[in-house]
């Protein structure tokens, strides 16, 4: 698909909703399902099933299922994704440093898969040598550390293909002393190689659907309120992705492993697997763009706006 055709697809999508396809549970079309998933991912966390253990420690249990699932990534554009819990990105798993974490993983796909969590854990919980065959299950059990913004992804060879097809998500470990109160958002930068040539992406998104935060759901922001973005880059096939905010600067906490910011800027670039916590405010009402500062990425779907109101 040529870049001119891709831009035309996105331009049409900015003006009209995509035509309905086959019905999916809860949604009128795959496009609606994908848009709603992207919007929910912005603010929704999976905090697991919580049990208090003897001595006061917290056990959090999560269930993650891998499945092959066709999804829509732009109006009328389908992609044969490999998914965690039926969508791209997978659930945003959240816990607190020191929690005992158990992730019950089941592979409903047709080939081996795994889950590799960024963080500190035993070798036999790393998701590299513990490959899970099709139809099998595995339990990942470890202590959540260090606090910070991490990611998880499939680590089955070829890893490039498994990430490009959508097997990744956010793993947020909160510090024991909570960060200051803020409006929190998760943004996972990614790309989709819709022609499956393994060379380049035809679309770029935040949370899995092109332009969703520009056309469908401008992000509501309360003027003066502290905004906290958990930003992760899981883009395959490109060396870098980036985020730029219009008309404000943000404090940057790389990987979120410190409570002290290290940079004050309006643009951040990341390699794959890098992540950062961004904090900012808007002091005047209006609509403000945010987007990749690789303008090609912005024009191919990585574009949004904050709608600031008093």
Protein Blocks (a to p, Z undefined) as FASTA:
>chain_A
ZZklmmmmmmmmmmpccddddddehiabfklmmmmmmmmmmmpccebjadddehhiacdd
dddddddddddfbehiacddddeehiacdddddddehiacddddddfbfbdcddddeddd
dfklnommmccdehiacddddddddedddddddfbdcfklmmmnopacddddddfbdcdd
ddddddddddddfkonopacfbdcehhiahklmmmmccdddehiacddddddfbehiabd
cdddehiacdddehhlacbdfbdcfbdcddehiacddddddfbecddddddfbfklmmno
pacdddddZZ
